[in-house]
Each structure stands twice: as structure tokens, then as C-alpha cells.
Amino acid sequence: MVKKKNRHPIIMSTMAGSIAFSSPLAFTLPVEAISKEQFEELQKLSYGEHHEAVVHLQRKLKTLKYYQGTYSPEYDALTEHALKMFQEENELNATGKADETTYLKIEEELNSHHKEVIEKYATKIQHGEQSNRVKQVQMALEHFGFYQDEIDSIAGPATKTALERMNKAHQLELDLSDYNQIVHVSERESQENNVQQAVQTKSQAEVQPSAQSDSVTSTAKNYMGSPYVWGGTSPSGFDCSGFLQYVFEQHGISLPRTVDSIYYSTKPVDQPSVGDLVFFETYKPGPSHAGIYLGDGNFIHAGLSSGVTISNMNNSYWSSRYIGPRRVAN
């Protein structure tokens, strides 16, 4: 997998920053950290507007027991109310806006919360245990960047390795002697490795593109640079599903309006061919973003910050969120 460097500085709390630079073993960032660009967009948002960075904020506030709604890129009344409650209880200016002081305080509280979870449960869980406390520990380790596997609530070797790294980096002095290491690779881990390999390399079994798929991709490329607009369905501004719907309409094919509806109305395939759709899980569980496959790991889509653009599935952001390919029936 080719990993590209993030072009935007990451917003870090004072605590996270001091940990990262004081120990080479802890040079990690919380998974929910957002880019400077996303943070700047978040500060501009007001009631009724939309941006994917809002979902990151909602997740953080939900973990801290302030936000009670469902995840949505809309900066709604529940989001504003939750942020004001957090600001008031932490003696900040209760504006309902995610200014830098507020965001850094949220990160500080999250770090404390997840550290407490690890200290509470880490020494009690056993290898092979499946429980809610294992899930909480995995989520806490993921927050600090030490756990990269599926949150499956099962205490396996990946969980132990992450605990050992967290223990050493943060000098927690946890006694993990009761957590037995296993020597074989689980079937689930093997399957995940196979999925990653499928994303990284072009399958020899990939079907040759048809004339129809070539024409679809050519049409899609005609709209390169069109801006992203929430709810947009025309070249003056597309959202993700609006772009797909518009392109396929030019070829007499009608697609549903939302990504999840498109996903369930198309046919699953083992490997993507040119013109197939590739789906990703981004701001909410399940298919929430999609693009048109161009070959060689590239796909064209309406990106939130870049408009209609071409991205590569081997990029760490997209490969970690990849669900799979599906084919549109002619």
C-alpha cells in the first residue's frame, strides 16, 4: 500500500502533542483528529449548514456524553446544543461554535476519558474474551492510534500488542501478565490481509472494460473540477451521489438519489472493472461515499473538499474505508 503524507497539519491537543514529541514510541494521533482545513471549515459553520467535519465533532461529543443524536453532516440544533453544554461545563465561552480553545479542550477531555477506560479494564481482560469492556478498550486504543484492527469486542493478539505499545508509550505501568499471547494468525486477520492485497494490486481476473464503461468514464472526466455542493445534481455543483446519477443519466441509466440506495440497487462483483462503482464508509456506518472506477486503483468522484476529482484507492484514507465494488446493470 502506498501511503501519502498528509498535506495539512493536524489539530492536536496540548496533551497529545506533548506525548507525541516526548516519546518516539508514541508518535501517534487520535483517529478522529481532523485536518487544519476541516477545522477551519468547522469554525465557519452555523446552524443549518453541512460539512463532513461536523460528524467528527458529533462523535467526540457523543463519547463525552453530550451529543445524543445520530451522526449527520448537518450542523443542527442538537449539535449546537451539545457543544454549548460542553462549553458551559468547562467554563468556556458558550457560543455553540467550535473555536480552537473549545476543540483543544474536547481533545483533552477525550484523552482523559480513553486513558481512564484503559486503566480500568486493561488488566482484567483475558485473551479470547468477548465483551463490551474489550470493545471499550479497543476503541480507546484506536483513539490513541495504537489499535488498527476491526473493533470486534474480542481480545486477540492485536489488542494485546496495542495495549503493550500504549503501556510503554504512556508509562501506565499496567500488569498485562495475565493476557496470554497466541502464536498463530487468526483466520479473520488472514482474510483482512487478503482484502488489503486485493485493494493494493490489480487482479489478473479483472474483466476488460466494455465500450459502455469507457463512455461512462469519459463522460465523468468531462466534469473534472466541478465544485462540491451538498444536494447538488448538476455541473454547477455535485454531491457524491448527485455526480454518479448525472453521469449515468447521460447514458440512459437511472440511478437512485442516495449512495446507500445506489449500493443496494447494483450488483456485487469480486474485483472492480473500469466503469464499476466503488463504495466507501466515511461519515456514517455503511456505504456513504462512492465513485466510478477508472482502472489501476484510480476512481473519479465528487470529493467534499476538492469537487470532482480523481483519487487512488491505495491512499491510506480510502483503503481503510473501502467496502467493495458493484456493477450498474445496463
Secondary structure as UniProt FT lines:
FT   HELIX           14..22
FT   HELIX           24..26
FT   TURN            31..32
FT   HELIX           36..44
FT   TURN            47..48
FT   HELIX           53..63
FT   TURN            64..65
FT   HELIX           77..89
FT   TURN            90..91
FT   HELIX           100..121
FT   TURN            122..124
FT   TURN            127..128
FT   HELIX           132..143
FT   TURN            144..145
FT   HELIX           157..169
FT   TURN            170..171
FT   TURN            177..178
FT   HELIX           187..200
FT   TURN            204..205
FT   HELIX           211..221
FT   TURN            222..225
FT   TURN            230..231
FT   STRAND          233..234
FT   TURN            235..236
FT   STRAND          237..238
FT   HELIX           240..249
FT   TURN            250..252
FT   HELIX           259..265
FT   STRAND          267..268
FT   TURN            274..275
FT   STRAND          277..280
FT   STRAND          289..295
FT   TURN            296..297
FT   STRAND          298..303
FT   TURN            304..306
FT   STRAND          307..312
FT   TURN            313..314
FT   HELIX           316..319
FT   TURN            320..321
FT   STRAND          322..327
//
